[in-house]
Amino acid sequence: MLNIKINKDGVFFEQNGEVVRIEDKTVDELTKNLVSYICARDNVNFKIYGNILAVEEDKK
């Protein structure tokens, strides 16, 4: 079973005793995809207030 652990040091996937830290860029992309999937699945419109899903150009 895949376990997801989140703490101040990052996001970690753990499976079969192996722990892997997920890069922040990957976490951002995964978050966008998960929100999109859940909204489509539940037929919900979702608005994000703020710039938490900024594109790379916004971070410069």
DSSP file (Angstrom, degrees, kcal/mol; ACC not computed):
  #  RESIDUE AA STRUCTURE BP1 BP2  ACC     N-H-->O    O-->H-N    N-H-->O    O-->H-N    TCO  KAPPA ALPHA  PHI   PSI    X-CA   Y-CA   Z-CA
    1    1 A M              0   0    0      0, 0.0     2,-0.5     0, 0.0    15,-0.5   0.000 360.0 360.0 360.0 141.8    0.0    0.0    0.0
    2    2 A L        -     0   0    0     13,-0.1     2,-0.4    14,-0.1    13,-0.2  -0.752 360.0-164.1 -88.4 126.3    1.2    3.5   -0.8
    3    3 A N  E     -A   14   0A   0     11,-3.0    11,-2.9    -2,-0.5     2,-0.5  -0.902   5.7-152.7-109.3 140.7    1.4    5.9    2.1
    4    4 A I  E     -A   13   0A   0     -2,-0.4     2,-0.4     9,-0.2     9,-0.2  -0.961  12.2-172.3-113.8 125.7    1.6    9.7    1.7
    5    5 A K  E     -A   12   0A   0      7,-3.1     7,-3.2    -2,-0.5     2,-0.4  -0.964   1.9-171.0-120.3 134.1    3.3   11.6    4.4
    6    6 A I  E     +A   11   0A   0     -2,-0.4     2,-0.3     5,-0.2     5,-0.2  -0.988  19.9 142.1-126.1 128.4    3.4   15.4    4.5
    7    7 A N  E >   -A   10   0A   0      3,-2.4     3,-1.7    -2,-0.4    -2,-0.0  -0.841  66.7 -73.3-148.1-172.1    5.5   17.5    6.9
    8    8 A K  T 3  S+     0   0    0      1,-0.3     3,-0.1    -2,-0.3    -2,-0.0   0.693 126.7  56.9 -63.7 -17.7    7.6   20.7    7.0
    9    9 A D  T 3  S-     0   0    0      1,-0.3     2,-0.3     3,-0.0    -1,-0.3   0.561 118.7 -89.2 -91.3  -9.3   10.3   19.0    5.0
   10   10 A G  E <   -A    7   0A   0     -3,-1.7    -3,-2.4     2,-0.0     2,-0.4  -0.917  53.4 -45.0 140.3-165.8    8.1   18.0    2.1
   11   11 A V  E     -AB   6  22A   0     11,-0.6    11,-3.1    -2,-0.3     2,-0.4  -0.920  51.1-169.9-110.4 133.0    5.8   15.4    0.6
   12   12 A F  E     -AB   5  21A   0     -7,-3.2    -7,-3.1    -2,-0.4     2,-0.4  -0.970  14.9-152.5-128.5 137.6    6.9   11.8    0.8
   13   13 A F  E     -AB   4  20A   0      7,-2.6     7,-2.8    -2,-0.4     2,-0.4  -0.906  15.9-167.2-102.9 136.4    5.6    8.6   -0.7
   14   14 A E  E     +AB   3  19A   0    -11,-2.9   -11,-3.0    -2,-0.4     2,-0.4  -0.989  14.8 161.1-127.8 126.7    6.3    5.4    1.2
   15   15 A Q  E >   - B   0  18A   0      3,-2.2     3,-2.1    -2,-0.4   -13,-0.1  -0.980  69.6  -7.4-146.0 131.6    5.8    1.9   -0.2
   16   16 A N  T 3  S-     0   0    0    -15,-0.5     3,-0.1    -2,-0.4   -14,-0.1   0.847 129.3 -54.5  52.9  38.7    7.2   -1.4    1.0
   17   17 A G  T 3  S+     0   0    0      1,-0.2     2,-0.5     0, 0.0    -1,-0.3   0.365 111.5 120.3  81.4  -5.7    9.4    0.4    3.5
   18   18 A E  E <   -B   15   0A   0     -3,-2.1    -3,-2.2     2,-0.0     2,-0.5  -0.822  47.4-159.1 -96.4 127.9   11.0    2.7    0.9
   19   19 A V  E     -B   14   0A   0     -2,-0.5     2,-0.4    -5,-0.2    -5,-0.2  -0.916   9.4-176.0-109.6 128.5   10.5    6.4    1.4
   20   20 A V  E     -B   13   0A   0     -7,-2.8    -7,-2.6    -2,-0.5     2,-0.4  -0.989  20.5-136.1-126.8 128.8   10.9    8.8   -1.5
   21   21 A R  E     -B   12   0A   0     -2,-0.4     2,-0.4    -9,-0.2    -9,-0.2  -0.688  20.9-137.4 -82.0 133.7   10.7   12.6   -1.3
   22   22 A I  E     -B   11   0A   0    -11,-3.1   -11,-0.6    -2,-0.4     5,-0.1  -0.786  22.8-112.2 -94.0 131.5    8.6   14.2   -4.1
   23   23 A E     >  -     0   0    0     -2,-0.4     4,-2.2     1,-0.1     3,-0.3  -0.262  22.9-119.9 -60.8 147.3   10.0   17.3   -5.7
   24   24 A D  H  > S+     0   0    0      1,-0.2     4,-2.5     2,-0.2     5,-0.2   0.873 114.0  54.8 -57.5 -40.1    8.0   20.5   -5.0
   25   25 A K  H  > S+     0   0    0      1,-0.2     4,-2.0     2,-0.2    -1,-0.2   0.897 109.5  47.7 -62.0 -39.6    7.4   21.0   -8.8
   26   26 A T  H  > S+     0   0    0     -3,-0.3     4,-2.7     2,-0.2    -2,-0.2   0.882 109.8  52.6 -67.9 -39.2    6.0   17.5   -9.0
   27   27 A V  H  X S+     0   0    0     -4,-2.2     4,-2.5     2,-0.2    -2,-0.2   0.913 108.7  50.9 -62.0 -43.3    3.8   18.2   -5.9
   28   28 A D  H  X S+     0   0    0     -4,-2.5     4,-2.2     2,-0.2    -2,-0.2   0.929 113.2  44.4 -59.6 -46.7    2.5   21.4   -7.5
   29   29 A E  H  X S+     0   0    0     -4,-2.0     4,-2.3     1,-0.2    -2,-0.2   0.909 113.0  50.9 -66.2 -42.7    1.6   19.5  -10.7
   30   30 A L  H  X S+     0   0    0     -4,-2.7     4,-2.7     1,-0.2    -1,-0.2   0.894 109.1  52.4 -61.5 -40.4    0.0   16.6   -8.8
   31   31 A T  H  X S+     0   0    0     -4,-2.5     4,-2.5     2,-0.2     5,-0.2   0.933 109.3  48.2 -61.8 -47.3   -2.1   19.1   -6.8
   32   32 A K  H  X S+     0   0    0     -4,-2.2     4,-2.2     1,-0.2    -2,-0.2   0.921 114.3  46.7 -59.2 -43.8   -3.4   20.7   -9.9
   33   33 A N  H  X S+     0   0    0     -4,-2.3     4,-2.5     2,-0.2    -2,-0.2   0.887 112.0  49.7 -68.0 -39.1   -4.3   17.4  -11.5
   34   34 A L  H  X S+     0   0    0     -4,-2.7     4,-2.7     2,-0.2     5,-0.2   0.918 111.5  48.3 -66.2 -42.9   -5.9   16.0   -8.3
   35   35 A V  H  X S+     0   0    0     -4,-2.5     4,-2.4     2,-0.2     5,-0.2   0.927 113.3  48.3 -62.6 -44.3   -8.1   19.1   -7.9
   36   36 A S  H  X S+     0   0    0     -4,-2.2     4,-2.3    -5,-0.2     5,-0.2   0.920 112.9  48.3 -61.5 -44.0   -9.1   18.9  -11.6
   37   37 A Y  H  X S+     0   0    0     -4,-2.5     4,-2.8     2,-0.2    -2,-0.2   0.934 112.7  47.0 -62.0 -47.9   -9.9   15.2  -11.3
   38   38 A I  H  X S+     0   0    0     -4,-2.7     4,-2.6     1,-0.2    -2,-0.2   0.905 112.6  49.6 -63.9 -42.0  -12.0   15.6   -8.1
   39   39 A C  H  X>S+     0   0    0     -4,-2.4     5,-2.5    -5,-0.2     4,-0.6   0.917 114.4  44.5 -63.5 -43.1  -13.9   18.6   -9.5
   40   40 A A  H  <5S+     0   0    0     -4,-2.3     3,-0.5    -5,-0.2    -2,-0.2   0.913 114.3  49.8 -67.0 -42.1  -14.7   16.7  -12.7
   41   41 A R  H  <5S+     0   0    0     -4,-2.8    -2,-0.2     1,-0.2    -1,-0.2   0.905 120.2  35.3 -62.4 -42.8  -15.6   13.5  -10.8
   42   42 A D  H  <5S-     0   0    0     -4,-2.6    -1,-0.2    -5,-0.2    -2,-0.2   0.386 107.0-123.6 -94.5   2.9  -17.9   15.3   -8.5
   43   43 A N  T  <5 +     0   0    0     -4,-0.6     2,-0.4    -3,-0.5    -3,-0.2   0.940  61.2 147.9  53.2  52.6  -19.2   17.8  -11.1
   44   44 A V      < -     0   0    0     -5,-2.5     2,-0.5    -6,-0.1    -1,-0.2  -0.939  48.2-136.3-121.4 137.7  -18.1   20.7   -8.9
   45   45 A N        -     0   0    0     -2,-0.4     2,-0.4    -5,-0.0    -5,-0.0  -0.808  27.7-168.4 -88.3 133.7  -16.8   24.2   -9.9
   46   46 A F        -     0   0    0     -2,-0.5     2,-0.5     2,-0.0    -7,-0.0  -0.986   9.7-163.7-130.4 129.5  -13.9   25.1   -7.7
   47   47 A K        -     0   0    0     -2,-0.4     2,-0.6     2,-0.0    -2,-0.0  -0.944   9.5-149.2-114.7 133.1  -12.2   28.5   -7.4
   48   48 A I        -     0   0    0     -2,-0.5     2,-0.6     2,-0.1     5,-0.1  -0.888   9.1-152.5-102.0 122.4   -8.8   28.9   -5.9
   49   49 A Y        +     0   0    0     -2,-0.6     2,-0.2     2,-0.0     3,-0.1  -0.840  63.5  17.7 -97.0 121.4   -8.3   32.2   -4.2
   50   50 A G  S    S-     0   0    0     -2,-0.6     3,-0.2     1,-0.1    -2,-0.1  -0.620  98.0 -73.7 112.0-175.5   -4.7   33.3   -4.2
   51   51 A N  S >  S+     0   0    0     -2,-0.2     3,-1.0     1,-0.2    -1,-0.1  -0.241  75.7 129.8-115.6  42.4   -1.7   32.3   -6.2
   52   52 A I  T 3  S+     0   0    0      1,-0.3    -1,-0.2    -3,-0.1    -2,-0.0   0.719  77.3  46.6 -73.0 -19.2   -1.0   28.9   -4.7
   53   53 A L  T 3  S+     0   0    0     -3,-0.2    -1,-0.3    -5,-0.1    -3,-0.0  -0.265  83.7 165.7-113.8  45.5   -0.8   27.2   -8.1
   54   54 A A    <   -     0   0    0     -3,-1.0     2,-0.1     1,-0.1    -3,-0.0  -0.242  35.0-122.5 -62.5 145.8    1.4   29.8   -9.8
   55   55 A V    >>  -     0   0    0      1,-0.1     3,-1.2     0, 0.0     4,-0.9  -0.472  33.3 -99.1 -81.8 163.4    3.0   28.9  -13.1
   56   56 A E  G >4 S+     0   0    0      1,-0.3     3,-0.8     2,-0.2     4,-0.4   0.840 121.7  59.1 -53.0 -38.3    6.8   29.1  -13.4
   57   57 A E  G >4 S+     0   0    0      1,-0.3     3,-0.9     2,-0.2    -1,-0.3   0.838 101.8  54.7 -63.6 -32.2    6.7   32.5  -15.0
   58   58 A D  G <4 S+     0   0    0     -3,-1.2    -1,-0.3     1,-0.2    -2,-0.2   0.751 101.2  59.7 -71.2 -23.3    4.9   34.0  -12.0
   59   59 A K  G <<        0   0    0     -4,-0.9    -1,-0.2    -3,-0.8    -2,-0.2   0.554 360.0 360.0 -83.4  -7.7    7.6   32.7   -9.6
   60   60 A K    <         0   0    0     -3,-0.9    -1,-0.2    -4,-0.4    -2,-0.1   0.477 360.0 360.0 -75.9 360.0   10.4   34.7  -11.4
